[in-house]
Amino acid sequence: MNKKTFFTKKLLEWYHPDERPLPWKAIKNPYFIWLSEIILQQTRVQQGLPYYNKFTQKYPSITDLANAPEDDVFKLWEGLGYYSRARNLHFAAQTVANTHQGVFPTTYADIRALKGVGDYTAAAIASFAYGLPYAVVDGNVYRVLARYFGIKTPIDSTVGKKEFSVLADELLARKQPALYNQAIMDFGATHCTPKTPNCSTCLHQKHCVAFQTDQVGELPVKSKKIKKKDRFFYYLVLNKGTEVYIRKRRGKDIWASLYEFPLIELDKQVEGFFLMEALEASSAWKALFENQPVVVKLVSRKYKQTLSHQKINALFLEIEIKPSFFDEKNNMIAIDRKKIKNFAFPKIISNYLEDKKD
Ligand code: SF4
């Protein structure tokens, strides 16, 4: 038996589906599987599970999701981060409703064509829902294969992606693609983990190149280290009696379609006296206040949120404004402060609001 066939055989022997039961594992409903896969992109299972339950309860069919207002979908997604996933989810549901008559596509190509669905997600849905022979390649799979076969090609390079994809396809148990895909992902998630793999009890130990050559910690290889950019946000919490101003973020920047307080972004961290000087000099401040004197009543502590490519540093400035001040300016709306929880905000603002509850 060659090494690849042996790997697949051993992996299937190792796998006991009942040991890690999850609601989407026991089903064939492509819509629910797709939901779970999108939710679990960049999200741990324990964090994603309540969201999966909320979505399947509120939108039991893909048509229900397609017909939902975008704000409702964002509100349900709040706290999961990577909001482009929610936007794509809603868009893809509308594509299925309008182009596929509400029936989830049944071929790999049609599934892959949905917005927000990449190679991995398409293979997962095609194999889990329809038993089609497509091998998944996610972070777990890269790690397991790099270690077992001793592959040093960077997994984030074009050549590496191709090499791992070809190998994964060769290893796939074609008669049991769903079982095999689940097995290799579970093996990576629970056994051959990034930092503390269970090599001492591993059934692959004898044939695992990384273990045999003492390179477990070095594999898989990545070529690029992402350098996160720092951004400095100054939110203006404009209070007018019982109301506060918010607006919907637009454009292509992070958090589009979520709500926020009016925001001034500066290119560096500024505090104390210099903060007001910098804010008042900004065109955004001038557009908002038009040289009217403004009294900042409170400046919050620093809040931070780390995203995949950037670090957001935020301060919240509480300002009491006059009744006539801002109506219909800068896309802002005045809302009753008690109703603020009905709107979906980025996590950094939710954290601030959470602190303000006390
Ligand atoms: S021996 Fe260690 S590194 Fe190799 S497959 Fe097993 S757990 Fe992973």
Residues whose N, C-alpha, C, O or C-beta is under 5 A from the ligand:
A	BS01	SF4	R147 Y148 H191 C192 P197 N198 C199 C202 H204 Q205 C208 A210 F211 V216
